[in-house]
């Protein structure tokens, strides 16, 4: 669960940048799409997976996976949006 909690500030920061860029028209820096967080999360899931001895743990793993996938999608799409908009604007932040 700690790995999922660590993703939340990143998503919040990306949303703030998108708001500044699009709504406030303030130049912002884009952020590279990185797989480092997801590799750590995969490692945590692989360490937890041997505990799947009943459907209770399987349901928990499915719920965590759905939340993690949603966070991943939101983060990637936000970063893509920032990259598209910072690359197109003449006032791009350096």
Secondary structure, 3 states (H helix, E strand, C coil): CHHHHHHHHHHHHHHHHHHHHHHCCCCCCCCCCCCHHHHHHHHHHHHHHCCCCCHHHHHHHHHHHHHHHHHHHHHHHHHHHHHHHHHHCCCCCC
